[in-house]
């Protein structure tokens, strides 16, 4: 399956100017598009896996999130989730190594 690099996600310990809130995951997000960096400030009561909250991740755009998760053979940290408007995300851990996000949209 073809994967296109989107960004590297970096958890931060304080909210940054211009962050947008994603209520379903209880996370604040902003992007530095010039350098392909996404900054994430996680609320303490986020339902997300510890590794998603504490470790950087690499995100790839894919045509089919479910197929990418299956093909990765990774441990699912966040099962495929519909964001609306045809967008979906999922997070996996590849071979107990890096955290990877798959994005469809």
Buried (B, 14 or more C-beta within 10 A) or exposed (E): EEBEEBBBBEBEEEEEEEBEEBEEBBBBBBBEEEEEBBBBBBBEEBEBBEBBBEBEBBBBBBEBBBBBBBEBEBBBBBEBEEBEEEEBBBBBBEEEEBBBBBBBE
